[in-house]
């Protein structure tokens, strides 16, 4: 089992910045992809950013140029630096990882509990 705990959410004014972090704990799994998703009330959950392999990243068009995803394999963490925040960025942000079990070789996805980000003046 891998447990993910997000932190860093809060209230910020438009144009401000916020940094989210996600810490993974547990053993027996090798993480090969880490992502941030978000979901606003009444809307579908959407993929915000992904980092895979040797560091390749992908971003949703709505956040490209403003958000940066990074990871620290030694610390088992993934972060999302969010700059130039807009009211439409308001959502619950979720950390997610894809991993391979060391016990049976199967692929597993794990999700954090989410952290609220509110962008408002």
C-alpha positions as semicolon CSV with decimal commas, in nm:
position;residue;x (nm);y (nm);z (nm)
1;X;0,000;0,000;0,000
2;X;0,111;0,354;-0,083
3;X;-0,038;0,643;0,110
4;X;-0,034;0,997;-0,030
5;X;-0,078;1,312;0,177
6;X;-0,117;1,651;0,009
7;X;-0,033;1,982;0,172
8;X;0,008;2,347;0,081
9;X;-0,346;2,439;-0,018
10;X;-0,514;2,755;0,099
11;X;-0,656;3,093;0,002
12;X;-0,464;3,317;-0,236
13;X;-0,547;3,630;-0,436
14;X;-0,554;3,631;-0,816
15;X;-0,203;3,663;-0,953
16;X;-0,054;3,504;-0,645
17;X;0,142;3,183;-0,605
18;X;0,103;2,861;-0,413
19;X;0,308;2,544;-0,386
20;X;0,146;2,206;-0,329
21;X;0,336;1,905;-0,204
22;X;0,251;1,537;-0,188
23;X;0,438;1,291;0,028
24;X;0,427;0,918;-0,045
25;X;0,476;0,657;0,221
26;X;0,479;0,281;0,224
27;X;0,689;0,012;0,063
28;X;0,676;-0,264;-0,192
29;X;0,590;-0,041;-0,490
30;X;0,794;0,138;-0,752
31;X;0,641;0,467;-0,863
32;X;0,691;0,549;-1,230
33;X;0,446;0,833;-1,285
34;X;0,312;1,109;-1,062
35;X;0,029;1,347;-1,141
36;X;-0,183;1,628;-1,007
37;X;-0,556;1,637;-1,076
38;X;-0,816;1,892;-0,974
39;X;-1,192;1,903;-0,942
40;X;-1,412;2,208;-0,900
41;X;-1,770;2,182;-0,768
42;X;-2,006;2,063;-1,040
43;X;-1,724;1,990;-1,283
44;X;-1,540;1,679;-1,392
45;X;-1,202;1,596;-1,250
46;X;-0,925;1,702;-1,485
47;X;-0,560;1,618;-1,523
48;X;-0,341;1,917;-1,443
49;X;0,013;1,788;-1,482
50;X;0,211;1,465;-1,502
51;X;0,577;1,379;-1,459
52;X;0,710;1,042;-1,578
53;X;1,027;0,845;-1,643
54;X;1,341;1,050;-1,649
55;X;1,152;1,372;-1,594
56;X;0,924;1,420;-1,893
57;X;0,633;1,647;-1,806
58;X;0,292;1,721;-1,953
59;X;0,050;2,000;-1,866
60;X;-0,308;2,089;-1,933
61;X;-0,333;2,379;-2,176
62;X;-0,510;2,586;-1,912
63;X;-0,207;2,581;-1,679
64;X;0,082;2,561;-1,924
65;X;0,339;2,829;-1,855
66;X;0,200;2,898;-1,507
67;X;0,234;2,565;-1,323
68;X;0,543;2,349;-1,280
69;X;0,543;1,988;-1,161
70;X;0,852;1,834;-1,005
71;X;0,947;1,535;-0,797
72;X;1,214;1,430;-0,553
73;X;1,260;1,055;-0,575
74;X;1,486;1,043;-0,271
75;X;1,215;1,202;-0,057
76;X;0,924;1,034;-0,238
77;X;0,749;1,363;-0,300
78;X;0,589;1,543;-0,591
79;X;0,522;1,916;-0,595
80;X;0,318;2,158;-0,800
81;X;0,434;2,519;-0,814
82;X;0,141;2,736;-0,916
83;X;0,205;3,093;-1,031
84;X;-0,020;3,363;-1,173
85;X;-0,321;3,197;-1,018
86;X;-0,667;3,268;-1,155
87;X;-1,011;3,229;-0,995
88;X;-1,080;2,941;-1,234
89;X;-0,793;2,751;-1,071
90;X;-1,010;2,713;-0,760
91;X;-1,059;2,342;-0,695
92;X;-0,965;2,049;-0,478
93;X;-0,627;1,928;-0,595
94;X;-0,541;1,559;-0,579
95;X;-0,208;1,383;-0,597
96;X;-0,201;1,053;-0,785
97;X;0,071;0,800;-0,863
98;X;0,105;0,498;-1,087
99;X;0,321;0,221;-0,949
100;X;0,429;-0,138;-0,998
101;X;0,394;-0,385;-0,714
102;X;0,709;-0,557;-0,601
103;X;0,499;-0,850;-0,489
104;X;0,311;-0,946;-0,805
105;X;0,425;-0,705;-1,077
106;X;0,079;-0,554;-1,124
107;X;0,016;-0,185;-1,183
108;X;-0,161;0,015;-0,913
109;X;-0,291;0,368;-0,888
110;X;-0,306;0,553;-0,557
111;X;-0,478;0,877;-0,466
112;X;-0,439;1,135;-0,194
113;X;-0,725;1,289;0,001
114;X;-0,701;1,624;-0,173
115;X;-0,621;1,979;-0,067
116;X;-0,838;2,286;-0,128
117;X;-0,706;2,574;-0,335
118;X;-0,916;2,889;-0,344
119;X;-0,823;3,187;-0,562
120;X;-1,028;3,492;-0,471
121;X;-0,982;3,861;-0,403
